[in-house]
Amino acid sequence: MRELLIRHPWVRTLLHKVSLNVVKVALTVTTPLSEMTDHDAINLAKGLSTIILSNIEAKTAVDHWIAQNATLEEFEKEHAWMRSFSYKLPQYNLTTSNFGLKLRVFAGALLSTIDLITDVYMTVQFLVREERAMDGQTPG
């Protein structure tokens, strides 16, 4: 790994940013491997975190990520182990992320609130109709 970081110092930034699992707009990086910078690595990391959200499996997310970024395909040609190593990144993010938990809690709270509002509305409608029926008016 030391040799890799000496040859490609941007990999350290990539791994760090991927581990932070910050969901941002996915950007495609077309910079040649020899010209990669930390800024490009940050854009690659943002892309993976976003792609993870739209894929069911970590392997599929990585395959999509590599196919979307020519730089990663070039990196994979130079380092054959890269893809199998990259499969571990989304698995780590999925197990340590609480984004899904927050999303489920928010969705549950939202649905419960909507259910409460519709229950109150229907109860009011029922009471209004009952009051009209008791007064001798036709419901409507």
Secondary structure, DSSP 8 states (H G I E B T S, - for coil): -HHHHHH-THHHHHHHHHHHT-----------GGG--HHHHHHHHHHHHHHHHT-SSHHHHHHHHHHH-HHHHHHHHH-TTHHHHHTHHHHHHHHH--HHHHHHHHHHHHHHHHHHHHHHHHHHHHHHHHHHHHTT----
